[in-house]
């Protein structure tokens, strides 16, 4: 197979992989009220249908990224697609909320394998001068998945039931498996021969679980203790990683590479401030505005469609313009889009929500592709897998924190009550508090994005790559 052909197949596989998982996530968000009705669960437990999927992904992303560097990124990616497809089939047979949560956790492990390797494979195959373009395409595919998720998920839920969403995933998963095993050439094990840091992986995974579960239980004293223990676990993880020869996460990536550190911090803040917006608006549109799943999906599609259209443009621009500037502008646009959502009430016009989502989509597009390009352009080739996994972990931890904040505020205001007309005012109060918090976080993210320093992923005039900031590690 020619080099160009393999690059094309790689891009197709990566694009399909990055499309599949956000499609699933956004589809399930629109189906949450239907799931809650069938299993008779309150708002907080309903939030765990999304949260446990993210939590299991976050637990395994960094360890699996390192394992992929050692044993082969294609191998781990392949296992991830298989697990994701099988778990999707199992979700269709869920007979209780507990079974559904268990299968969603299994799905999250598959997602960790996919996202922990996908960007790394692309960065291994494509040269630096094409990196922004292909990353823009895959980010566009991510947002296309988010675009189609609400409308397709809404239609499937309304006419065939929420289980049909998981059933629809299976043929796409099988097609990706076929392409990977029969068409994709290469293994990309840049750190082959290194010993895997099992203790570090365990400490990291347990600490993440304690952090997020503890956050969901606050203000109970048990939640506070779990949160403190989780923070202590992260400190222990950092201490352990600094003292061993082959760490699962090279701490020098953060301490000696300013671009990498602040770009990941910006991603963490961005997703913390924005991920739960879709979840909250899905509930708002169906519970407060009385829309059916299909009509709610048509409103929510505004944001990811704009993201899908502008992400490749932003990716190409980041090959020519300092990604720091583009990402910071994107974060500023997101802040503008969040302001009107603070004032949501029963009388808010649907057109206003639609335009807010379009503004958010534009901001996401101009933040995500350039920020990803900055991160992957700041490390050497043998760190691609762990850099990709670290970025994905920042994204997932940000999403988890976003959902954790949501469950905390809902728990304080609604307790274990379901969202009914009698407590709509409490739900709207929760929305106001949450959007104020998210707006504040996003404003902080602008400064984190600007603090990274100059980022330039272009090649020098002599044809060599610009000096790699990680060379001093």
DRENKOLMI-599495 format. One record per residue (C-alpha): chain; residue number from 1; x, y, z. Coordinates in Angstrom, 1 decimal, padded with zeros to 4 digits, m for minus. Example, Ala and Ser with C-alpha at 12.3 -4.5 7.8 and 13.67 -1.06 7.14 Angstrom:
# DRENKOLMI-599495
SITE  mol  seq      xx      yy      zz
SITE    A    1   012.3  m004.5   007.8
SITE    A    2   013.7  m001.1   007.1
This chain:
# DRENKOLMI-599495
SITE  mol  seq      xx      yy      zz
SITE    A    1   000.0   000.0   000.0
SITE    A    2   001.4   003.4  m000.9
SITE    A    3   002.1   006.0   001.7
SITE    A    4  m000.7   008.3   000.4
SITE    A    5  m003.2   005.5   000.4
SITE    A    6  m002.3   004.5   004.0
SITE    A    7  m002.6   008.2   005.1
SITE    A    8  m006.1   008.3   003.5
SITE    A    9  m007.2   005.1   005.2
SITE    A   10  m005.8   006.3   008.5
SITE    A   11  m007.7   009.6   008.2
SITE    A   12  m010.9   007.8   007.3
SITE    A   13  m010.6   005.4   010.3
SITE    A   14  m009.7   008.2   012.7
SITE    A   15  m012.5   010.4   011.4
SITE    A   16  m015.1   007.6   011.8
SITE    A   17  m013.7   006.9   015.3
SITE    A   18  m013.9   010.5   016.4
SITE    A   19  m017.4   010.7   014.9
SITE    A   20  m018.8   007.7   016.7
SITE    A   21  m018.3   008.5   020.3
SITE    A   22  m019.6   012.1   020.4
SITE    A   23  m022.6   010.9   018.3
SITE    A   24  m023.3   008.4   021.0
SITE    A   25  m022.9   010.9   023.8
SITE    A   26  m025.2   013.6   022.3
SITE    A   27  m027.8   011.0   021.3
SITE    A   28  m028.0   009.7   024.8
SITE    A   29  m028.3   013.2   026.2
SITE    A   30  m031.5   013.8   024.2
SITE    A   31  m032.9   010.5   025.3
SITE    A   32  m032.3   011.0   029.1
SITE    A   33  m035.9   012.1   029.9
SITE    A   34  m037.2   009.0   028.2
SITE    A   35  m034.7   006.8   030.1
SITE    A   36  m035.7   008.6   033.3
SITE    A   37  m039.4   007.9   032.7
SITE    A   38  m038.9   004.2   031.9
SITE    A   39  m036.8   003.5   035.0
SITE    A   40  m038.4   006.2   037.2
SITE    A   41  m035.1   007.8   038.4
SITE    A   42  m034.5   011.3   039.8
SITE    A   43  m032.4   014.0   038.1
SITE    A   44  m029.1   013.2   039.9
SITE    A   45  m029.2   009.5   039.1
SITE    A   46  m030.1   010.3   035.6
SITE    A   47  m027.0   012.5   035.4
SITE    A   48  m024.9   009.3   036.1
SITE    A   49  m026.0   007.8   032.8
SITE    A   50  m023.7   010.5   031.2
SITE    A   51  m021.2   010.8   034.1
SITE    A   52  m020.3   007.1   034.5
SITE    A   53  m019.5   006.9   030.8
SITE    A   54  m017.1   009.9   031.2
SITE    A   55  m015.7   008.6   034.5
SITE    A   56  m014.6   005.2   033.2
SITE    A   57  m013.1   006.9   030.1
SITE    A   58  m011.1   009.3   032.3
SITE    A   59  m009.9   006.5   034.6
SITE    A   60  m008.2   004.6   031.8
SITE    A   61  m007.2   007.2   029.2
SITE    A   62  m003.7   008.0   030.5
SITE    A   63  m002.8   004.4   031.3
SITE    A   64  m004.1   003.1   028.0
SITE    A   65  m002.3   005.9   026.1
SITE    A   66   001.0   004.8   027.6
SITE    A   67   000.2   001.1   026.9
SITE    A   68  m000.5   002.1   023.3
SITE    A   69   002.9   003.8   023.0
SITE    A   70   004.5   000.5   024.3
SITE    A   71   002.5  m002.2   022.6
SITE    A   72   001.1  m000.4   019.5
SITE    A   73  m001.6   002.2   018.9
SITE    A   74  m003.4   000.3   016.2
SITE    A   75  m003.8  m002.7   018.6
SITE    A   76  m005.3  m000.6   021.4
SITE    A   77  m007.5   001.4   019.0
SITE    A   78  m008.8  m001.9   017.5
SITE    A   79  m009.7  m003.3   021.0
SITE    A   80  m011.4  m000.1   021.8
SITE    A   81  m013.7  m000.2   018.8
SITE    A   82  m014.6  m003.8   019.6
SITE    A   83  m015.4  m003.1   023.2
SITE    A   84  m017.4   000.0   022.3
SITE    A   85  m019.5  m002.0   019.7
SITE    A   86  m020.2  m004.9   022.1
SITE    A   87  m021.1  m002.6   025.0
SITE    A   88  m023.5  m000.7   022.7
SITE    A   89  m025.3  m004.0   021.9
SITE    A   90  m025.5  m004.8   025.6
SITE    A   91  m027.1  m001.4   026.4
SITE    A   92  m030.1  m002.3   024.2
SITE    A   93  m030.8  m005.2   026.6
SITE    A   94  m030.7  m003.2   029.9
SITE    A   95  m033.6  m004.2   032.2
SITE    A   96  m032.8  m001.6   034.9
SITE    A   97  m030.9   001.6   035.4
SITE    A   98  m028.1  m000.4   037.2
SITE    A   99  m027.5  m002.6   034.1
SITE    A  100  m027.5   000.5   031.9
SITE    A  101  m024.9   002.2   034.1
SITE    A  102  m022.7  m000.9   034.0
SITE    A  103  m022.8  m001.2   030.2
SITE    A  104  m022.2   002.6   029.9
SITE    A  105  m019.1   002.1   032.1
SITE    A  106  m017.9  m000.6   029.7
SITE    A  107  m018.5   001.8   026.8
SITE    A  108  m016.3   004.4   028.5
SITE    A  109  m013.4   001.9   028.6
SITE    A  110  m013.7   001.5   024.8
SITE    A  111  m013.8   005.2   024.4
SITE    A  112  m010.6   005.6   026.4
SITE    A  113  m008.9   003.2   024.0
SITE    A  114  m010.2   005.1   020.9
SITE    A  115  m009.5   008.6   022.1
SITE    A  116  m006.2   007.6   023.7
SITE    A  117  m004.8   006.6   020.4
SITE    A  118  m006.7   008.3   017.6
SITE    A  119  m004.9   011.7   017.6
SITE    A  120  m001.6   010.0   018.2
SITE    A  121  m002.0   007.7   015.1
SITE    A  122  m002.9   010.7   013.0
SITE    A  123   000.1   012.7   014.3
SITE    A  124   002.4   009.7   013.6
SITE    A  125   001.3   009.4   010.0
SITE    A  126   001.0   013.0   008.8
SITE    A  127   003.9   015.5   008.7
SITE    A  128   003.9   018.7   010.8
SITE    A  129   002.8   020.9   007.8
SITE    A  130  m000.4   018.8   007.4
SITE    A  131  m001.1   018.3   011.1
SITE    A  132  m003.5   021.3   011.6
SITE    A  133  m005.5   020.3   008.5
SITE    A  134  m006.1   016.7   009.5
SITE    A  135  m006.7   017.6   013.1
SITE    A  136  m009.3   020.1   011.9
SITE    A  137  m011.0   017.4   009.9
SITE    A  138  m011.2   015.0   012.8
SITE    A  139  m012.4   017.8   015.2
SITE    A  140  m015.0   018.6   012.5
SITE    A  141  m016.0   014.9   012.5
SITE    A  142  m016.3   015.1   016.3
SITE    A  143  m018.7   018.0   016.0
SITE    A  144  m020.6   016.4   013.1
SITE    A  145  m021.2   013.5   015.5
SITE    A  146  m022.5   015.9   018.1
SITE    A  147  m024.6   017.6   015.4
SITE    A  148  m026.3   014.5   014.2
SITE    A  149  m026.6   013.0   017.7
SITE    A  150  m029.4   015.2   019.0
SITE    A  151  m031.6   015.1   015.8
SITE    A  152  m031.0   011.4   015.0
SITE    A  153  m031.2   010.5   018.7
SITE    A  154  m034.4   012.5   019.0
SITE    A  155  m036.0   010.9   016.0
SITE    A  156  m035.0   007.4   017.1
SITE    A  157  m036.1   008.0   020.7
SITE    A  158  m039.5   009.4   019.6
SITE    A  159  m040.4   006.7   017.1
SITE    A  160  m038.4   003.6   018.1
SITE    A  161  m037.4   004.2   021.7
SITE    A  162  m034.1   005.1   023.3
SITE    A  163  m032.7   001.6   022.9
SITE    A  164  m032.6   002.1   019.2
SITE    A  165  m029.8   004.6   019.6
SITE    A  166  m027.4   002.0   020.9
SITE    A  167  m028.6  m000.4   018.2
SITE    A  168  m027.8   002.1   015.4
SITE    A  169  m024.2   002.3   016.6
SITE    A  170  m023.4  m001.4   015.9
SITE    A  171  m023.1  m001.3   012.0
SITE    A  172  m020.8   001.7   012.2
SITE    A  173  m018.6   000.0   014.7
SITE    A  174  m018.4  m003.2   012.6
SITE    A  175  m017.4  m001.1   009.5
SITE    A  176  m014.5   000.5   011.5
SITE    A  177  m013.4  m002.9   012.7
SITE    A  178  m013.3  m004.1   009.1
SITE    A  179  m011.2  m001.1   007.9
SITE    A  180  m008.8  m001.4   010.8
SITE    A  181  m008.0  m005.1   010.5
SITE    A  182  m008.0  m005.4   006.7
SITE    A  183  m006.9  m002.0   005.4
SITE    A  184  m004.9   000.0   008.1
SITE    A  185  m001.1  m000.7   008.0
SITE    A  186   001.2   000.2   010.8
SITE    A  187   001.4  m000.3   014.6
SITE    A  188   003.1   002.9   015.8
SITE    A  189   004.7   001.6   019.0
SITE    A  190   007.2   004.5   019.6
SITE    A  191   008.0   003.5   023.2
SITE    A  192   008.3  m000.3   022.5
SITE    A  193   010.3  m002.1   025.2
SITE    A  194   009.5   000.3   028.0
SITE    A  195   008.1  m001.2   031.2
SITE    A  196   004.5  m000.2   032.0
SITE    A  197   003.9   001.7   035.3
SITE    A  198   001.1  m000.3   036.8
SITE    A  199   001.2   001.2   040.3
SITE    A  200   001.0   004.7   038.8
SITE    A  201  m002.0   003.7   036.6
SITE    A  202  m003.8   002.3   039.6
SITE    A  203  m003.2   005.4   041.8
SITE    A  204  m004.4   007.6   038.9
SITE    A  205  m007.6   005.6   038.3
SITE    A  206  m008.6   005.4   041.9
SITE    A  207  m007.9   009.1   042.5
SITE    A  208  m010.1   010.1   039.6
SITE    A  209  m013.0   008.0   040.9
SITE    A  210  m012.7   009.4   044.4
SITE    A  211  m012.6   013.0   043.1
SITE    A  212  m015.7   012.7   040.9
SITE    A  213  m017.8   010.5   043.1
SITE    A  214  m016.9   012.7   046.1
SITE    A  215  m017.9   015.8   044.2
SITE    A  216  m021.3   014.3   043.4
SITE    A  217  m022.0   013.6   047.1
SITE    A  218  m021.1   017.1   048.4
SITE    A  219  m022.4   018.8   050.6
SITE    A  220  m022.5   015.5   052.6
SITE    A  221  m019.5   015.0   054.8
SITE    A  222  m018.8   011.6   053.1
SITE    A  223  m018.4   013.5   049.8
SITE    A  224  m016.0   016.0   051.3
SITE    A  225  m013.8   013.2   052.6
SITE    A  226  m013.8   011.4   049.3
SITE    A  227  m012.9   014.6   047.5
SITE    A  228  m010.0   015.3   049.9
SITE    A  229  m008.8   011.7   049.5
SITE    A  230  m009.0   012.0   045.7
SITE    A  231  m006.8   015.2   045.8
SITE    A  232  m004.3   013.4   048.0
SITE    A  233  m004.3   010.6   045.4
SITE    A  234  m003.4   013.0   042.6
SITE    A  235  m000.6   014.4   044.8
SITE    A  236   000.6   010.9   045.4
SITE    A  237   000.4   010.1   041.7
SITE    A  238   002.6   013.1   040.8
SITE    A  239   005.1   012.2   043.5
SITE    A  240   005.3   008.6   042.2
SITE    A  241   005.6   009.6   038.6
SITE    A  242   008.6   011.9   039.4
SITE    A  243   010.6   009.1   041.0
SITE    A  244   010.3   006.2   038.5
SITE    A  245   012.2   005.6   035.3
SITE    A  246   009.3   004.9   032.9
SITE    A  247   006.3   006.8   034.3
SITE    A  248   002.8   006.4   032.8
SITE    A  249   002.7   010.2   032.6
SITE    A  250   006.0   012.2   032.2
SITE    A  251   005.5   015.1   034.6
SITE    A  252   008.2   016.9   032.7
SITE    A  253   005.6   017.4   030.0
SITE    A  254   004.0   019.9   032.4
SITE    A  255   006.9   021.2   034.4
SITE    A  256   009.3   021.9   031.5
SITE    A  257   006.9   022.5   028.6
SITE    A  258   004.9   025.6   029.1
SITE    A  259   003.0   025.3   025.9
SITE    A  260   001.9   021.7   026.7
SITE    A  261   001.0   022.6   030.3
SITE    A  262  m001.1   025.7   029.6
SITE    A  263  m002.7   024.3   026.5
SITE    A  264  m004.0   021.3   028.5
SITE    A  265  m005.1   023.6   031.4
SITE    A  266  m007.0   025.7   028.8
SITE    A  267  m008.7   022.5   027.5
SITE    A  268  m009.6   021.4   031.1
SITE    A  269  m011.2   024.8   031.9
SITE    A  270  m013.0   024.9   028.5
SITE    A  271  m014.7   021.6   028.9
SITE    A  272  m015.5   022.2   032.6
SITE    A  273  m017.3   025.4   031.5
SITE    A  274  m019.1   024.0   028.5
SITE    A  275  m019.8   020.3   028.5
SITE    A  276  m022.9   020.3   030.6
SITE    A  277  m024.6   023.0   028.5
SITE    A  278  m026.0   020.3   026.1
SITE    A  279  m027.2   018.2   029.0
SITE    A  280  m028.9   021.1   030.8
SITE    A  281  m030.5   022.5   027.6
SITE    A  282  m031.8   019.0   026.7
SITE    A  283  m033.6   018.9   030.1
SITE    A  284  m034.8   022.5   029.8
SITE    A  285  m036.2   022.1   026.3
SITE    A  286  m038.1   019.0   027.2
SITE    A  287  m039.2   019.6   030.8
SITE    A  288  m039.7   023.4   030.8
SITE    A  289  m040.6   024.2   027.1
SITE    A  290  m042.4   020.9   026.6
SITE    A  291  m040.7   019.9   023.4
SITE    A  292  m040.6   016.3   022.2
SITE    A  293  m037.1   014.7   021.7
SITE    A  294  m037.1   015.3   017.9
SITE    A  295  m037.9   019.1   018.2
SITE    A  296  m035.4   019.4   021.1
SITE    A  297  m032.8   017.8   018.9
SITE    A  298  m033.4   020.3   016.1
SITE    A  299  m032.7   023.1   018.5
SITE    A  300  m029.5   021.5   020.0
SITE    A  301  m028.1   020.8   016.5
SITE    A  302  m027.3   024.5   016.0
SITE    A  303  m024.1   024.4   018.1
SITE    A  304  m022.3   021.3   016.7
SITE    A  305  m023.3   022.1   013.1
SITE    A  306  m021.4   025.5   013.4
SITE    A  307  m018.6   023.6   015.1
SITE    A  308  m018.4   021.0   012.3
SITE    A  309  m018.3   023.7   009.6
SITE    A  310  m015.7   026.0   011.2
SITE    A  311  m013.3   023.5   012.8
SITE    A  312  m011.5   022.5   009.6
SITE    A  313  m011.1   026.2   008.8
SITE    A  314  m009.7   026.9   012.3
SITE    A  315  m007.4   023.9   012.0
SITE    A  316  m005.9   025.2   008.7
SITE    A  317  m005.5   028.6   010.1
SITE    A  318  m003.6   027.2   013.1
SITE    A  319  m000.9   026.0   010.7
SITE    A  320  m000.3   029.7   009.7
SITE    A  321  m001.4   031.8   012.7
SITE    A  322  m000.2   031.3   016.3
SITE    A  323  m002.7   028.8   017.8
SITE    A  324  m002.7   030.7   021.1
SITE    A  325  m004.4   033.7   019.5
SITE    A  326  m007.1   031.6   017.7
SITE    A  327  m007.8   029.5   020.9
SITE    A  328  m008.0   032.6   023.1
SITE    A  329  m010.4   034.2   020.6
SITE    A  330  m012.5   031.0   020.6
SITE    A  331  m012.7   031.1   024.4
SITE    A  332  m013.8   034.7   024.3
SITE    A  333  m016.6   033.9   021.8
SITE    A  334  m017.8   031.1   024.1
SITE    A  335  m018.0   033.5   027.0
SITE    A  336  m020.3   035.8   024.9
SITE    A  337  m022.5   032.8   024.0
SITE    A  338  m022.9   031.8   027.7
SITE    A  339  m024.1   035.2   028.9
SITE    A  340  m027.7   035.1   027.7
SITE    A  341  m028.1   031.5   029.1
SITE    A  342  m027.8   032.9   032.6
SITE    A  343  m031.2   034.6   032.1
SITE    A  344  m033.2   031.5   030.9
SITE    A  345  m036.8   031.4   032.1
SITE    A  346  m040.1   029.9   031.0
SITE    A  347  m040.6   032.8   028.5
SITE    A  348  m037.3   032.6   026.8
SITE    A  349  m037.8   032.3   023.0
SITE    A  350  m036.4   029.2   021.2
SITE    A  351  m034.8   031.4   018.6
SITE    A  352  m032.7   033.1   021.3
SITE    A  353  m031.5   029.7   022.5
SITE    A  354  m030.7   028.7   018.9
SITE    A  355  m028.5   031.8   018.3
SITE    A  356  m026.7   031.3   021.7
SITE    A  357  m025.9   027.7   020.6
SITE    A  358  m024.5   029.0   017.3
SITE    A  359  m022.2   031.5   019.0
SITE    A  360  m021.0   028.7   021.3
SITE    A  361  m020.4   026.5   018.3
SITE    A  362  m018.2   029.1   016.7
SITE    A  363  m016.2   029.6   019.9
SITE    A  364  m015.7   025.9   020.3
SITE    A  365  m014.4   025.5   016.7
SITE    A  366  m011.8   028.3   017.1
SITE    A  367  m010.7   026.9   020.4
SITE    A  368  m010.5   023.2   019.9
SITE    A  369  m008.6   022.6   016.7
SITE    A  370  m005.8   025.2   017.3
SITE    A  371  m005.5   024.1   020.9
SITE    A  372  m005.1   020.5   019.9
SITE    A  373  m002.5   021.5   017.2
SITE    A  374  m000.5   023.4   019.8
SITE    A  375  m000.4   020.4   022.2
SITE    A  376   000.6   017.8   019.6
SITE    A  377   003.1   020.2   018.0
SITE    A  378   004.9   020.7   021.4
SITE    A  379   006.1   017.2   021.9
SITE    A  380   008.5   014.7   020.3
SITE    A  381   007.2   011.7   018.3
SITE    A  382   007.7   009.1   021.1
SITE    A  383   005.3   011.2   023.3
SITE    A  384   002.5   011.4   020.8
SITE    A  385   000.5   008.7   022.4
SITE    A  386   000.7   010.0   026.0
SITE    A  387   000.2   013.6   024.7
SITE    A  388  m003.0   012.5   022.9
SITE    A  389  m004.2   010.6   025.9
SITE    A  390  m003.4   013.5   028.2
SITE    A  391  m005.4   015.9   026.1
SITE    A  392  m008.3   013.5   026.0
SITE    A  393  m008.0   013.0   029.8
SITE    A  394  m008.1   016.8   030.3
SITE    A  395  m011.2   016.9   028.1
SITE    A  396  m012.9   014.1   030.0
SITE    A  397  m011.9   015.3   033.4
SITE    A  398  m013.3   018.7   032.3
SITE    A  399  m016.5   017.1   031.2
SITE    A  400  m016.7   015.2   034.5
SITE    A  401  m016.1   018.3   036.5
SITE    A  402  m018.8   020.0   034.5
SITE    A  403  m021.3   017.2   035.2
SITE    A  404  m020.1   017.0   038.8
SITE    A  405  m020.9   020.7   039.3
SITE    A  406  m024.3   020.1   037.7
SITE    A  407  m025.1   017.2   040.0
SITE    A  408  m023.9   019.2   043.0
SITE    A  409  m026.2   022.1   042.3
SITE    A  410  m029.1   019.9   041.3
SITE    A  411  m028.6   017.9   044.5
SITE    A  412  m028.7   021.0   046.7
SITE    A  413  m031.8   022.5   045.0
SITE    A  414  m033.8   019.4   044.0
SITE    A  415  m032.4   016.7   046.3
SITE    A  416  m033.8   013.3   045.1
SITE    A  417  m036.9   014.8   043.5
SITE    A  418  m037.7   014.3   039.8
SITE    A  419  m038.1   017.3   037.6
SITE    A  420  m041.9   017.9   037.7
SITE    A  421  m044.0   021.1   037.2
SITE    A  422  m044.1   021.6   040.9
SITE    A  423  m040.4   022.1   041.1
SITE    A  424  m039.7   023.7   037.7
SITE    A  425  m038.7   027.0   039.6
SITE    A  426  m036.0   025.1   041.5
SITE    A  427  m034.7   023.6   038.2
SITE    A  428  m034.6   027.1   036.6
SITE    A  429  m032.8   028.5   039.7
SITE    A  430  m030.2   025.7   039.3
SITE    A  431  m029.7   026.6   035.6
SITE    A  432  m029.0   030.3   036.6
SITE    A  433  m026.4   029.3   039.2
SITE    A  434  m024.8   026.8   036.9
SITE    A  435  m024.5   029.1   033.9
SITE    A  436  m023.0   031.8   036.1
SITE    A  437  m020.4   029.3   037.3
SITE    A  438  m019.6   028.2   033.8
SITE    A  439  m019.3   031.8   032.6
SITE    A  440  m016.8   032.5   035.3
SITE    A  441  m014.8   029.4   034.5
SITE    A  442  m014.7   030.3   030.8
SITE    A  443  m013.5   033.8   031.6
SITE    A  444  m010.6   032.2   033.5
SITE    A  445  m009.9   030.0   030.6
SITE    A  446  m009.1   033.0   028.4
SITE    A  447  m006.1   033.8   030.7
SITE    A  448  m004.9   030.2   030.8
SITE    A  449  m005.0   030.1   027.0
SITE    A  450  m003.0   033.4   026.7
SITE    A  451  m000.5   032.3   029.3
SITE    A  452   001.0   029.5   027.2
SITE    A  453   003.4   031.7   025.3
SITE    A  454   004.1   031.7   021.6
SITE    A  455   003.1   028.4   019.8
SITE    A  456   004.3   027.8   016.3
SITE    A  457   003.9   024.4   014.7
SITE    A  458   005.2   025.4   011.3
SITE    A  459   008.4   024.1   009.8
SITE    A  460   011.4   026.5   009.6
SITE    A  461   012.7   027.8   006.3
SITE    A  462   015.4   025.1   006.3
SITE    A  463   012.8   022.4   006.1
SITE    A  464   013.3   021.2   009.7
SITE    A  465   010.7   021.3   012.4
SITE    A  466   010.7   024.2   014.8
SITE    A  467   012.6   023.5   018.0
SITE    A  468   010.7   021.0   020.1
SITE    A  469   010.0   022.4   023.5
SITE    A  470   010.2   018.9   025.1
SITE    A  471   013.8   018.4   024.0
SITE    A  472   014.9   019.8   027.4
SITE    A  473   013.1   016.9   029.2
